[in-house]
Amino acid sequence: MTPASATDGRFRIHFVCTGNLCRSPTAEIAFRKLLPVALGAAASRFDVSSAGTHARLGEMMDPESLRALSDHGLIDGDVHDFHSRPITAETIRRADLVLTATRSHRRAVVQARPEALARTFTVLEFARLVGSLDRTSLPIDPLDRFRAGVVAARDRRGTIPAVPKAADDIHDRRGRTPAAHDEALVTIHNALLQILGVLALWEQPGVPPLVAAAGGGGNGSRPQPVAGPGTHRLHRWVLRRSAQPSLIRSQKGV
């Protein structure tokens, strides 16, 4: 069975972790925020969601993961709308791209829907594979470009330099320190930037990544940009958002 986008003209991205409390909602919220900046009006043709392999329905997102997103300026509106949910075979079937936190989550997705193997990757694996593609070889239309990117990433498996298997995993930060949640956000955020840098056809490729400030988390410090040539417009936007204290204060304690 093929994803619904084959007939309805939409592209569905589904993030998966264990409890749908930290990693996958962080990726969902960050990606929702970045897509309109990268794609403009075309972002309305994309649906972004998340779920957990062992999630309980209706739980609130982990407060430290929320705090990290807020400190980074990646939250708008009422985050009370987010509630955890378990993965379903139907959601996987409808997804054009499934991005998981770890290899074990990828395995769980494929066990639920074996035909999803070709469009299921860990977040870091997909970023690595997409990062090896020739940007000029992909279509211009955003949906066609993402679809082609998924196929190209699938075909690149096993053809680029290998990395340790664990390097494709983003481990759970549930119950850990604020700094650990900041680190997870930075890892996820940078992977999403790498993916969008190739698949969103920006005028200026390459966005300086972010690193968690030493001792960061819950003490006013925020991820800092790594020095790099030619600050991209998305990077400038992220810095503007993270510098807005009213936005950050409005989300504290959620």
N, C-alpha and C positions, 0 to 999 in steps of 0.2 A: 504494500500500500504506500502511496506517495503522500507527502505533506499537502495540506489543504491549499497552500499558496500556489500550487500548480494551476489552480482554477480560480482563486479569488483575488489574485493580484496583491497579496500581502506577503511579508517575510516575518516569520516568527522565531524569536530567539528565546531559549529556555535555559536558565541557569539551575544547577542542581548541587546541593550539598547534603548533609545528613539531616539536621533538624529544621532547615529553612529559617534559621534564627540569626546567623552571623554571615557566613561567606556568600551564599547564593543571594540573599536579599541585598547585601552590600553591592554585589555585582549588578543586580537588577536596577537598584536605585541609581548607582553611578552611571550605568549605561543609558538609562532613561534620560539622565541629565546631559550626557555628552552627545547623544545622537542628534538633537536639533542643532547643536553648534557645528557638528561635523557635516550634517546633511541638509540643514535648512528645512524647507517645507517638505522635502522628501521623507523626513523622519516620520511623518504621519502614516507612512505606508508600512511601518515596522511595529510589531507587537513584542514587548519584552515582558517576561514573567520568570518566576522561580518556584522551586519546590524542594522538598527534602525526601531522601530515601527512607528515613525513619521519623518523619515529621508528624506532629500531632496537629490536627486542624485548629486554627484560630488563635495560636499563641502570638504574643507581641515579639517584635524583634529584640535581640539582645541589646540592653541599654548602652554597653560600651561600644558596640559596633555602630549604634546610632550616634553616639557622641563623636566617634571618629569621623563619620560622614558629615556631621554638623560642623566640626572644627575645620573640615576641609571645604566647607561651603557647597556641599553636594546635595543639600536637602532643601526642597521648596514645598510649601503647602503642608497639609496635615498628615504626618507620618503615621497617625493612629489608623489610617486606612489600611496599613499593611498588617496582614495576619498570615501566619505560616500555613502551609498546606502540603500534603504528601504528593509524591509523583503519581501519575496515573498513566496507564498504557495509552489512553486516548490523547492526553496532552503531548506525550512523546511522539505519537503518530502524527500529530498536527504540526510539530515543530520542524522548521527548516534547518535549524542549527541548535544542538544541545551542547552546552558548555558546562563541565562539571568541575568541582573543586579538586578531586583526586581521581586516580585510576580506579579505585574501588567503586566510586560513584559512577564512573563511566561503565564499568562492568555491570553494575546494577541496572543501568538504563538499557544496555544491550540485552541483558537477560530478560527484561520486560518486553522489549521489542527488538528482536534480532536484526530486523531490516534497518534499524536506526544506526547501525555501526558506522556506515559511511558518512554520517552527519553528526556523530557524537565524538567530542574531544574533551580533554581537560582544558581549562582556560589557558594555562601556560603552554600546553602542547599546541593549541590552535594558534596562539600568538607567535610561537616559534616557527610553525609551518608557514603561516601567512607572511611572516617577516622575510621568508626566503623567496617569495614570489616576485616576479617582474611586474611592477605596477602597470606598466604600459601594455601588458598582454591581456588585461581584464577589460570587460565592457564599460561603457560610460554610464549607462543607466544604473542607478543605485541598487535596485532589486536584482537586476541581471548581474551586476558586479558582485554582490554578496553571494548569489547562487553559484556563480563561477568560482568565487573564492573558496567556497566549501568544497566543491569538486576538486579544485586544484590542490587544496590542503590535503584532502583524502589521498590524492595521487602522489603527494610528496612524502607520505609516510614511508619510512625505510630508505629514503633516497638522500637525506641530508645528514650531516654529521650527528652521530648519536650523542645523547646526554644521559647521565645516570637516571634510571627510571624515576627515582624519588624527586628529581628536579622538576617533574611535571605536576607535582602535588602541592596544593596549598592546605596546610594542616589546620585543624580546628583550633580556634582561640577561645572557645566557650569557657568561661570561668577563669581565664588567665588575666594578666595585667593589662592596664590601658595601653602600655607601649606595644604589647603583642597585638592588640586590635589595630593600632596604628600601622604596624608592620604589615598586617594582612591587607588593610586598605591600600597601602602603597603598592604592594605586589599586584593586587587585583587591578587597581587604577592604571598602573603602567602597562599591564598586559592589554587592557582595553584600549589604551592609547595606541599601542603597537598595531592592534587589529584594525582600528579605525584609520590609522595613518596609511594603511594599504588599501582598505576597502571603501573608504569614504572620498577618495580623490580630492584631497585638500590641495590648495594652490602651492603650499610650501610643505613638502614632506618632512617628517621627523619632528617630534615634540620632546623637549627636554624632560626626562623622567623626574619623578619626585622621590625623595628619600625621607624617612622618618627622622626628625631631629633627635639627637642623643638625649635619652631620658624623657622622650616625649610621651604624651598621653595624659589628658586630664589636667594638665598644668598650664594650659595656654599656648603650648608649643604646637606647631603645625608642620606637616610635611613640607620640606623645602625643595626648591628646584635645583637640579644639578646644572652647573654652568654649561652652556652650549651655545653655538652660533645661531643667530636668527630666531629670536623668540617667536613662536607660532601664535596665531590669534587665539587658538583654544587655550594655550598656556596662559596668555594674558588674561583671558576670561576667568580661568580657574583662580588665578591670583587675586583678581578683583572680587570674586565671590568670597574667597576665604578671608578677605580683609573687611567684610561687612559685619561689624559686631552686632547690629540689630538682628540679622538673620541668625547668627549663632546663638544669641541669647534667647531668641524666640523658640529654639528647639531644645534648650537645656531642660533636663528633667523628664523628657518624653520617654 
